[in-house]
Amino acid sequence: MANTNDPLRDLIRSTLDFYGRFGWQPLTNDAIRVFEEEVREVTEAAQDGNDKNHIAEEAADVIVTLIGVCQASGVEPEQLIQQLYAVIAKNDAKNHDTHVYTDGKIRRRFPKSTP
Ligand SMILES: [Mg+2]
């Protein structure tokens, strides 16, 4: 299928087409097991830190297998895409007035107000 010029949609479509070509049966626990294997691989590659291409390759595997977890869990591709774009919008809206970097994490500067 032709690309859409939307990398997120193209990646999800390509991944699901790939799984479909192999008759992948979306079982959540299998998808999670494969995802966790890939998380372990990227973690090891990042901790080693020497081979940047290997880290990137393993990171891509994590993303692809996470799409599999979503598929197996019944998340519609468009639902995932919408959430990804929501994260982009939220990240773009964060600034030093709203968030602070501390203890290795970017955190909300002020706790959410409760109604
Ligand atoms: Mg891998």
Backbone and ligand atoms as CSV (ligand in chain L), in Angstrom:
chain,resi,resn,atom,element,x,y,z
A,1,MET,N,N,0.851,-1.188,0.000
A,1,MET,CA,C,0.000,0.000,0.000
A,1,MET,C,C,0.892,1.245,0.000
A,2,ALA,N,N,0.454,2.281,-0.684
A,2,ALA,CA,C,1.251,3.509,-0.790
A,2,ALA,C,C,1.323,4.219,0.556
A,3,ASN,N,N,2.419,4.913,0.749
A,3,ASN,CA,C,2.568,5.701,1.966
A,3,ASN,C,C,1.647,6.915,1.915
A,4,THR,N,N,1.336,7.438,3.088
A,4,THR,CA,C,0.370,8.539,3.204
A,4,THR,C,C,1.040,9.880,3.479
A,5,ASN,N,N,2.364,9.913,3.595
A,5,ASN,CA,C,3.088,11.100,4.076
A,5,ASN,C,C,2.781,11.386,5.533
A,6,ASP,N,N,2.214,10.426,6.222
A,6,ASP,CA,C,1.982,10.503,7.664
A,6,ASP,C,C,2.753,9.326,8.271
A,7,PRO,N,N,3.952,9.584,8.792
A,7,PRO,CA,C,4.803,8.482,9.249
A,7,PRO,C,C,4.145,7.593,10.301
A,8,LEU,N,N,3.336,8.169,11.165
A,8,LEU,CA,C,2.688,7.343,12.192
A,8,LEU,C,C,1.699,6.379,11.560
A,9,ARG,N,N,0.871,6.905,10.678
A,9,ARG,CA,C,-0.098,6.029,10.003
A,9,ARG,C,C,0.608,4.990,9.143
A,10,ASP,N,N,1.660,5.413,8.453
A,10,ASP,CA,C,2.388,4.483,7.589
A,10,ASP,C,C,3.016,3.364,8.407
A,11,LEU,N,N,3.588,3.703,9.559
A,11,LEU,CA,C,4.221,2.691,10.400
A,11,LEU,C,C,3.189,1.695,10.920
A,12,ILE,N,N,2.068,2.193,11.388
A,12,ILE,CA,C,1.043,1.298,11.928
A,12,ILE,C,C,0.470,0.431,10.810
A,13,ARG,N,N,0.181,1.039,9.670
A,13,ARG,CA,C,-0.367,0.260,8.549
A,13,ARG,C,C,0.628,-0.796,8.095
A,14,SER,N,N,1.881,-0.410,7.949
A,14,SER,CA,C,2.919,-1.343,7.515
A,14,SER,C,C,3.069,-2.494,8.503
A,15,THR,N,N,3.060,-2.152,9.792
A,15,THR,CA,C,3.215,-3.176,10.828
A,15,THR,C,C,2.057,-4.163,10.799
A,16,LEU,N,N,0.845,-3.643,10.699
A,16,LEU,CA,C,-0.309,-4.541,10.701
A,16,LEU,C,C,-0.372,-5.366,9.411
A,17,ASP,N,N,0.036,-4.762,8.282
A,17,ASP,CA,C,0.123,-5.529,7.033
A,17,ASP,C,C,1.148,-6.657,7.172
A,18,PHE,N,N,2.272,-6.325,7.790
A,18,PHE,CA,C,3.339,-7.319,8.017
A,18,PHE,C,C,2.819,-8.476,8.863
A,19,TYR,N,N,2.171,-8.140,9.969
A,19,TYR,CA,C,1.618,-9.190,10.828
A,19,TYR,C,C,0.583,-10.013,10.057
A,20,GLY,N,N,-0.236,-9.322,9.284
A,20,GLY,CA,C,-1.277,-10.016,8.525
A,20,GLY,C,C,-0.725,-10.982,7.498
A,21,ARG,N,N,0.366,-10.623,6.825
A,21,ARG,CA,C,0.979,-11.502,5.824
A,21,ARG,C,C,1.419,-12.828,6.425
A,22,PHE,N,N,1.727,-12.816,7.707
A,22,PHE,CA,C,2.202,-14.034,8.362
A,22,PHE,C,C,1.101,-14.717,9.179
A,23,GLY,N,N,-0.118,-14.242,9.004
A,23,GLY,CA,C,-1.230,-14.869,9.706
A,23,GLY,C,C,-1.128,-14.745,11.203
A,24,TRP,N,N,-0.523,-13.662,11.640
A,24,TRP,CA,C,-0.331,-13.437,13.081
A,24,TRP,C,C,-1.671,-13.420,13.793
A,25,GLN,N,N,-1.760,-14.221,14.832
A,25,GLN,CA,C,-2.961,-14.267,15.655
A,25,GLN,C,C,-2.732,-13.375,16.861
A,26,PRO,N,N,-3.503,-12.321,16.968
A,26,PRO,CA,C,-3.219,-11.338,18.020
A,26,PRO,C,C,-3.665,-11.793,19.404
A,27,LEU,N,N,-2.771,-12.498,20.077
A,27,LEU,CA,C,-3.011,-12.890,21.466
A,27,LEU,C,C,-2.222,-11.941,22.362
A,28,THR,N,N,-2.900,-11.335,23.300
A,28,THR,CA,C,-2.289,-10.275,24.089
A,28,THR,C,C,-1.025,-10.745,24.803
A,29,ASN,N,N,-1.078,-11.905,25.441
A,29,ASN,CA,C,0.102,-12.348,26.201
A,29,ASN,C,C,1.295,-12.630,25.291
A,30,ASP,N,N,1.041,-13.177,24.094
A,30,ASP,CA,C,2.142,-13.395,23.148
A,30,ASP,C,C,2.731,-12.060,22.711
A,31,ALA,N,N,1.849,-11.104,22.410
A,31,ALA,CA,C,2.315,-9.791,21.967
A,31,ALA,C,C,3.126,-9.113,23.063
A,32,ILE,N,N,2.684,-9.235,24.303
A,32,ILE,CA,C,3.411,-8.638,25.426
A,32,ILE,C,C,4.768,-9.312,25.602
A,33,ARG,N,N,4.804,-10.633,25.459
A,33,ARG,CA,C,6.086,-11.347,25.612
A,33,ARG,C,C,7.097,-10.854,24.568
A,34,VAL,N,N,6.653,-10.723,23.325
A,34,VAL,CA,C,7.559,-10.263,22.270
A,34,VAL,C,C,7.981,-8.815,22.527
A,35,PHE,N,N,7.027,-7.992,22.956
A,35,PHE,CA,C,7.341,-6.594,23.281
A,35,PHE,C,C,8.385,-6.525,24.397
A,36,GLU,N,N,8.187,-7.319,25.440
A,36,GLU,CA,C,9.137,-7.297,26.559
A,36,GLU,C,C,10.527,-7.764,26.129
A,37,GLU,N,N,10.575,-8.718,25.200
A,37,GLU,CA,C,11.887,-9.138,24.678
A,37,GLU,C,C,12.585,-7.959,23.999
A,38,GLU,N,N,11.791,-7.204,23.227
A,38,GLU,CA,C,12.385,-6.061,22.517
A,38,GLU,C,C,12.780,-4.945,23.488
A,39,VAL,N,N,12.001,-4.740,24.532
A,39,VAL,CA,C,12.377,-3.740,25.547
A,39,VAL,C,C,13.699,-4.144,26.196
A,40,ARG,N,N,13.841,-5.413,26.481
A,40,ARG,CA,C,15.097,-5.887,27.075
A,40,ARG,C,C,16.267,-5.657,26.103
A,41,GLU,N,N,16.023,-5.922,24.820
A,41,GLU,CA,C,17.105,-5.743,23.845
A,41,GLU,C,C,17.522,-4.274,23.725
A,42,VAL,N,N,16.544,-3.362,23.683
A,42,VAL,CA,C,16.922,-1.946,23.554
A,42,VAL,C,C,17.565,-1.452,24.841
A,43,THR,N,N,17.118,-1.975,25.974
A,43,THR,CA,C,17.713,-1.590,27.251
A,43,THR,C,C,19.182,-2.006,27.301
A,44,GLU,N,N,19.446,-3.239,26.881
A,44,GLU,CA,C,20.830,-3.714,26.872
A,44,GLU,C,C,21.678,-2.901,25.903
A,45,ALA,N,N,21.120,-2.615,24.730
A,45,ALA,CA,C,21.863,-1.840,23.729
A,45,ALA,C,C,22.146,-0.433,24.245
A,46,ALA,N,N,21.168,0.179,24.901
A,46,ALA,CA,C,21.347,1.541,25.414
A,46,ALA,C,C,22.348,1.559,26.563
A,47,GLN,N,N,22.283,0.558,27.422
A,47,GLN,CA,C,23.230,0.506,28.532
A,47,GLN,C,C,24.652,0.306,28.033
A,48,ASP,N,N,24.798,-0.499,26.983
A,48,ASP,CA,C,26.114,-0.676,26.366
A,48,ASP,C,C,26.549,0.644,25.739
A,49,GLY,N,N,25.642,1.262,24.995
A,49,GLY,CA,C,25.835,2.612,24.493
A,49,GLY,C,C,26.804,2.796,23.350
A,50,ASN,N,N,27.446,1.746,22.888
A,50,ASN,CA,C,28.490,1.908,21.874
A,50,ASN,C,C,27.951,1.959,20.445
A,51,ASP,N,N,26.912,1.212,20.155
A,51,ASP,CA,C,26.443,1.069,18.780
A,51,ASP,C,C,25.104,1.786,18.624
A,52,LYS,N,N,25.167,3.032,18.176
A,52,LYS,CA,C,23.955,3.847,18.074
A,52,LYS,C,C,22.955,3.252,17.084
A,53,ASN,N,N,23.454,2.681,15.992
A,53,ASN,CA,C,22.541,2.064,15.025
A,53,ASN,C,C,21.803,0.885,15.643
A,54,HIS,N,N,22.509,0.134,16.467
A,54,HIS,CA,C,21.871,-1.007,17.128
A,54,HIS,C,C,20.801,-0.529,18.114
A,55,ILE,N,N,21.097,0.535,18.839
A,55,ILE,CA,C,20.096,1.087,19.763
A,55,ILE,C,C,18.860,1.519,18.984
A,56,ALA,N,N,19.067,2.240,17.879
A,56,ALA,CA,C,17.936,2.707,17.068
A,56,ALA,C,C,17.138,1.535,16.495
A,57,GLU,N,N,17.857,0.508,16.060
A,57,GLU,CA,C,17.192,-0.679,15.511
A,57,GLU,C,C,16.316,-1.340,16.572
A,58,GLU,N,N,16.847,-1.466,17.766
A,58,GLU,CA,C,16.070,-2.099,18.838
A,58,GLU,C,C,14.913,-1.200,19.293
A,59,ALA,N,N,15.124,0.101,19.270
A,59,ALA,CA,C,14.035,1.024,19.615
A,59,ALA,C,C,12.890,0.876,18.605
A,60,ALA,N,N,13.239,0.746,17.341
A,60,ALA,CA,C,12.199,0.554,16.318
A,60,ALA,C,C,11.451,-0.752,16.558
A,61,ASP,N,N,12.179,-1.789,16.950
A,61,ASP,CA,C,11.520,-3.066,17.265
A,61,ASP,C,C,10.523,-2.895,18.408
A,62,VAL,N,N,10.893,-2.082,19.400
A,62,VAL,CA,C,9.982,-1.835,20.531
A,62,VAL,C,C,8.695,-1.185,20.026
A,63,ILE,N,N,8.850,-0.193,19.165
A,63,ILE,CA,C,7.666,0.517,18.658
A,63,ILE,C,C,6.780,-0.433,17.856
A,64,VAL,N,N,7.395,-1.229,16.993
A,64,VAL,CA,C,6.620,-2.150,16.157
A,64,VAL,C,C,5.895,-3.184,17.019
A,65,THR,N,N,6.590,-3.742,18.008
A,65,THR,CA,C,5.940,-4.751,18.836
A,65,THR,C,C,4.894,-4.131,19.764
A,66,LEU,N,N,5.067,-2.852,20.100
A,66,LEU,CA,C,4.037,-2.167,20.896
A,66,LEU,C,C,2.752,-1.986,20.070
A,67,ILE,N,N,2.918,-1.755,18.788
A,67,ILE,CA,C,1.743,-1.710,17.910
A,67,ILE,C,C,1.036,-3.065,17.955
A,68,GLY,N,N,1.820,-4.137,18.009
A,68,GLY,CA,C,1.238,-5.475,18.134
A,68,GLY,C,C,0.480,-5.651,19.440
A,69,VAL,N,N,1.012,-5.114,20.521
A,69,VAL,CA,C,0.315,-5.183,21.817
A,69,VAL,C,C,-1.027,-4.461,21.714
A,70,CYS,N,N,-1.007,-3.299,21.102
A,70,CYS,CA,C,-2.261,-2.536,20.950
A,70,CYS,C,C,-3.254,-3.314,20.094
A,71,GLN,N,N,-2.773,-3.864,18.989
A,71,GLN,CA,C,-3.662,-4.633,18.104
A,71,GLN,C,C,-4.269,-5.814,18.845
A,72,ALA,N,N,-3.421,-6.541,19.566
A,72,ALA,CA,C,-3.896,-7.715,20.300
A,72,ALA,C,C,-4.884,-7.333,21.394
A,73,SER,N,N,-4.736,-6.129,21.896
A,73,SER,CA,C,-5.616,-5.661,22.967
A,73,SER,C,C,-6.878,-4.999,22.452
A,74,GLY,N,N,-7.020,-4.951,21.151
A,74,GLY,CA,C,-8.250,-4.414,20.577
A,74,GLY,C,C,-8.246,-2.918,20.343
A,75,VAL,N,N,-7.086,-2.297,20.418
A,75,VAL,CA,C,-6.998,-0.864,20.146
A,75,VAL,C,C,-7.025,-0.662,18.630
A,76,GLU,N,N,-7.934,0.152,18.163
A,76,GLU,CA,C,-8.028,0.437,16.731
A,76,GLU,C,C,-6.839,1.300,16.320
A,77,PRO,N,N,-6.297,1.051,15.126
A,77,PRO,CA,C,-5.155,1.851,14.668
A,77,PRO,C,C,-5.407,3.358,14.769
A,78,GLU,N,N,-6.580,3.803,14.385
A,78,GLU,CA,C,-6.863,5.237,14.421
A,78,GLU,C,C,-6.890,5.767,15.858
A,79,GLN,N,N,-7.312,4.916,16.789
A,79,GLN,CA,C,-7.313,5.282,18.214
A,79,GLN,C,C,-5.875,5.518,18.693
A,80,LEU,N,N,-4.974,4.641,18.299
A,80,LEU,CA,C,-3.563,4.794,18.661
A,80,LEU,C,C,-2.994,6.058,18.024
A,81,ILE,N,N,-3.295,6.271,16.768
A,81,ILE,CA,C,-2.799,7.466,16.071
A,81,ILE,C,C,-3.283,8.726,16.776
A,82,GLN,N,N,-4.548,8.758,17.137
A,82,GLN,CA,C,-5.079,9.934,17.830
A,82,GLN,C,C,-4.354,10.173,19.148
A,83,GLN,N,N,-4.056,9.101,19.868
A,83,GLN,CA,C,-3.345,9.255,21.137
A,83,GLN,C,C,-1.919,9.740,20.917
A,84,LEU,N,N,-1.287,9.252,19.866
A,84,LEU,CA,C,0.075,9.715,19.562
A,84,LEU,C,C,0.072,11.204,19.246
A,85,TYR,N,N,-0.881,11.643,18.445
A,85,TYR,CA,C,-0.944,13.065,18.131
A,85,TYR,C,C,-1.351,13.893,19.357
A,86,ALA,N,N,-2.128,13.303,20.243
A,86,ALA,CA,C,-2.470,14.009,21.486
A,86,ALA,C,C,-1.218,14.213,22.337
A,87,VAL,N,N,-0.353,13.209,22.374
A,87,VAL,CA,C,0.899,13.343,23.122
A,87,VAL,C,C,1.778,14.417,22.495
A,88,ILE,N,N,1.832,14.441,21.173
A,88,ILE,CA,C,2.619,15.479,20.493
A,88,ILE,C,C,2.103,16.862,20.898
A,89,ALA,N,N,0.797,17.032,20.869
A,89,ALA,CA,C,0.217,18.338,21.219
A,89,ALA,C,C,0.510,18.700,22.672
A,90,LYS,N,N,0.393,17.713,23.566
A,90,LYS,CA,C,0.664,17.980,24.987
A,90,LYS,C,C,2.133,18.320,25.200
A,91,ASN,N,N,3.005,17.563,24.557
A,91,ASN,CA,C,4.445,17.859,24.695
A,91,ASN,C,C,4.768,19.248,24.174
A,92,ASP,N,N,4.188,19.596,23.039
A,92,ASP,CA,C,4.455,20.913,22.454
A,92,ASP,C,C,3.950,22.046,23.346
A,93,ALA,N,N,2.933,21.763,24.144
A,93,ALA,CA,C,2.351,22.799,25.006
A,93,ALA,C,C,3.112,22.968,26.320
A,94,LYS,N,N,3.945,22.005,26.663
A,94,LYS,CA,C,4.685,22.078,27.929
A,94,LYS,C,C,5.846,23.048,27.791
A,95,ASN,N,N,6.068,23.840,28.824
A,95,ASN,CA,C,7.197,24.772,28.824
A,95,ASN,C,C,7.695,24.925,30.266
A,96,HIS,N,N,8.650,25.824,30.448
A,96,HIS,CA,C,9.241,25.975,31.785
A,96,HIS,C,C,8.266,26.597,32.786
A,97,ASP,N,N,7.222,27.219,32.309
A,97,ASP,CA,C,6.196,27.725,33.223
A,97,ASP,C,C,5.335,26.594,33.768
A,98,THR,N,N,5.166,25.540,32.958
A,98,THR,CA,C,4.248,24.463,33.346
A,98,THR,C,C,4.970,23.244,33.911
A,99,HIS,N,N,6.223,23.046,33.520
A,99,HIS,CA,C,6.921,21.816,33.901
A,99,HIS,C,C,8.350,22.124,34.323
A,100,VAL,N,N,8.917,21.173,35.059
A,100,VAL,CA,C,10.282,21.318,35.543
A,100,VAL,C,C,10.982,19.967,35.411
A,101,TYR,N,N,12.262,20.025,35.096
A,101,TYR,CA,C,13.066,18.809,35.003
A,101,TYR,C,C,13.738,18.573,36.342
A,102,THR,N,N,13.382,17.474,36.969
A,102,THR,CA,C,13.970,17.164,38.273
A,102,THR,C,C,14.006,15.653,38.480
A,103,ASP,N,N,15.047,15.207,39.130
A,103,ASP,CA,C,15.224,13.777,39.417
A,103,ASP,C,C,15.110,12.920,38.158
A,104,GLY,N,N,15.639,13.434,37.027
A,104,GLY,CA,C,15.659,12.638,35.807
A,104,GLY,C,C,14.341,12.556,35.081
A,105,LYS,N,N,13.393,13.402,35.468
A,105,LYS,CA,C,12.074,13.331,34.835
A,105,LYS,C,C,11.506,14.731,34.684
A,106,ILE,N,N,10.794,14.960,33.600
A,106,ILE,CA,C,10.090,16.228,33.413
A,106,ILE,C,C,8.724,16.082,34.073
A,107,ARG,N,N,8.512,16.947,35.070
A,107,ARG,CA,C,7.297,16.826,35.875
A,107,ARG,C,C,6.486,18.114,35.798
A,108,ARG,N,N,5.195,17.963,36.064
A,108,ARG,CA,C,4.319,19.120,36.158
A,108,ARG,C,C,4.832,20.024,37.290
A,109,ARG,N,N,4.920,21.314,37.014
A,109,ARG,CA,C,5.440,22.241,38.014
A,109,ARG,C,C,4.493,22.349,39.207
A,110,PHE,N,N,3.227,22.348,38.908
A,110,PHE,CA,C,2.233,22.415,39.972
A,110,PHE,C,C,1.327,21.196,39.858
A,111,PRO,N,N,0.942,20.631,40.966
A,111,PRO,CA,C,0.037,19.474,40.892
A,111,PRO,C,C,-1.261,19.862,40.203
A,112,LYS,N,N,-1.890,18.868,39.556
A,112,LYS,CA,C,-3.189,19.119,38.943
A,112,LYS,C,C,-4.149,19.588,40.002
A,113,SER,N,N,-4.927,20.590,39.657
A,113,SER,CA,C,-5.932,21.034,40.624
A,113,SER,C,C,-7.082,20.035,40.639
A,114,THR,N,N,-7.586,19.819,41.819
A,114,THR,CA,C,-8.711,18.878,41.932
A,114,THR,C,C,-10.002,19.687,42.072
A,115,PRO,N,N,-11.036,19.203,41.425
A,115,PRO,CA,C,-12.302,19.963,41.471
A,115,PRO,C,C,-12.900,20.012,42.853
L,1,MG,MG,MG,15.153,-6.600,18.443
